[in-house]
Amino acid sequence: MIIIVGYIPSPEGSAAFEQARELARGGHDLVVINTGHHGNNAHPNFASAQDLDAVDAELTEAGINHEIRQPAGRTSAAEVILAAADELDAGLIVIGLRRRSPVGKIISGSTAQAILVDARCPVLSVKPGQAVLKP
């Protein structure tokens, strides 16, 4: 099975990565996807080369077959993740969630919401501080 994880350098992104990494230890391939905010590579969501090198080293050391993608187009993170899931026939998408106020949920579109609603495969959402599920 191929697992896709949406990664950003934040507590939420780290929680998603940790969960996906643990699930991939069960013999699954892992695809890590990081994008800027609608192509804005200066946005804090866009991981640095050092961030991605650390992710790569951790997965290599764990013996996990993986790929890291960091497209730089103007496509939303949700669209990139969903397109990769369809392209690779992924069995699972893992995303991190952050706490939002009720007003924040109404006013702004949510990457997580778009993935949860539109994904053709199961989606696992995690929050920082939650226990990691074992395979």
C-alpha positions as CSV (number, residue, x, y, z in Angstrom):
1,M,0.0,0.0,0.0
2,I,1.1,3.5,-0.7
3,I,0.7,6.1,2.1
4,I,0.6,9.8,1.3
5,V,1.4,12.3,4.0
6,G,0.9,16.1,3.7
7,Y,3.9,17.6,5.5
8,I,4.5,21.1,6.6
9,P,7.2,22.2,9.1
10,S,4.8,22.7,12.0
11,P,3.6,20.7,15.0
12,E,0.6,19.5,12.9
13,G,2.8,18.5,10.0
14,S,5.2,16.7,12.3
15,A,2.3,14.8,13.9
16,A,1.1,13.7,10.5
17,F,4.7,12.7,9.5
18,E,5.2,10.7,12.7
19,Q,2.0,8.8,12.2
20,A,2.6,8.1,8.5
21,R,6.2,7.0,9.3
22,E,5.0,4.6,11.9
23,L,2.3,3.1,9.6
24,A,4.9,2.8,6.8
25,R,7.1,0.7,9.0
26,G,4.6,-2.1,8.4
27,G,6.1,-2.5,4.9
28,H,4.3,0.2,3.0
29,D,5.7,2.9,0.7
30,L,5.5,6.5,1.9
31,V,5.2,9.6,-0.2
32,V,5.8,12.9,1.6
33,I,4.3,15.9,0.0
34,N,5.1,19.5,0.9
35,T,3.9,22.6,-0.9
36,G,3.9,26.3,-0.3
37,H,0.7,28.2,0.1
38,H,-0.7,28.2,-3.5
39,G,2.8,28.3,-4.9
40,N,4.2,30.8,-2.5
41,N,7.6,29.3,-1.8
42,A,8.3,32.0,0.8
43,H,5.4,30.9,2.9
44,P,6.3,29.0,6.2
45,N,4.4,25.9,4.9
46,F,7.2,25.5,2.3
47,A,9.8,23.2,3.9
48,S,13.4,24.2,3.7
49,A,16.0,21.9,2.1
50,Q,17.3,21.1,5.6
51,D,13.7,20.1,6.7
52,L,13.3,17.7,3.8
53,D,16.9,16.4,4.1
54,A,16.1,15.5,7.7
55,V,12.8,13.8,6.7
56,D,14.7,11.8,4.0
57,A,17.5,10.8,6.4
58,E,15.0,9.6,9.0
59,L,13.0,7.5,6.5
60,T,16.2,6.1,5.0
61,E,17.6,5.2,8.4
62,A,14.2,3.4,9.2
63,G,14.5,1.4,6.0
64,I,11.2,2.9,4.6
65,N,10.8,3.0,0.9
66,H,9.8,6.6,0.2
67,E,9.6,9.6,-2.1
68,I,9.6,13.3,-1.3
69,R,7.7,15.7,-3.5
70,Q,7.8,19.4,-3.3
71,P,6.0,20.9,-6.3
72,A,6.4,24.6,-6.7
73,G,3.3,25.4,-8.8
74,R,0.3,27.5,-7.9
75,T,-1.9,24.5,-7.1
76,S,-3.4,24.2,-3.6
77,A,-1.9,21.7,-1.2
78,A,-5.2,19.8,-1.2
79,E,-5.2,19.5,-5.0
80,V,-1.6,18.3,-5.1
81,I,-2.2,15.7,-2.4
82,L,-5.4,14.5,-4.0
83,A,-3.8,14.3,-7.4
84,A,-0.9,12.3,-6.0
85,A,-3.2,9.9,-4.2
86,D,-5.1,9.3,-7.5
87,E,-1.9,9.0,-9.6
88,L,-0.4,6.5,-7.2
89,D,-3.6,4.7,-6.2
90,A,-2.8,5.5,-2.6
91,G,-4.4,3.4,0.1
92,L,-4.2,6.1,2.8
93,I,-3.7,9.8,3.2
94,V,-2.4,11.2,6.5
95,I,-2.9,14.8,7.4
96,G,-2.4,17.0,10.5
97,L,-5.1,19.1,11.9
98,R,-4.9,22.3,13.9
99,R,-7.5,23.7,16.2
100,R,-9.6,26.4,14.6
101,S,-12.3,28.7,16.0
102,P,-15.8,28.2,14.8
103,V,-15.6,31.5,12.9
104,G,-12.2,30.5,11.4
105,K,-13.9,27.3,10.1
106,I,-16.6,29.3,8.3
107,I,-14.4,32.2,6.9
108,S,-11.4,30.4,5.4
109,G,-11.2,27.3,3.2
110,S,-9.5,24.4,4.8
111,T,-6.9,22.1,3.1
112,A,-7.9,19.4,5.5
113,Q,-11.6,19.8,4.8
114,A,-11.0,19.6,1.0
115,I,-8.9,16.4,1.4
116,L,-11.4,14.8,3.8
117,V,-14.3,15.5,1.5
118,D,-12.7,14.8,-1.9
119,A,-10.3,11.9,-1.3
120,R,-11.1,8.6,-2.9
121,C,-9.2,6.7,-0.3
122,P,-9.3,6.7,3.5
123,V,-7.9,9.7,5.3
124,L,-6.4,9.7,8.7
125,S,-6.2,13.0,10.5
126,V,-4.0,13.5,13.5
127,K,-3.4,16.4,16.0
128,P,-0.1,17.1,17.8
129,G,0.1,15.3,21.1
130,Q,-2.1,12.3,20.0
131,A,-0.8,8.8,20.5
132,V,0.7,7.3,17.3
133,L,-1.2,4.3,16.0
134,K,1.0,1.2,15.4
135,P,0.6,-0.9,12.3
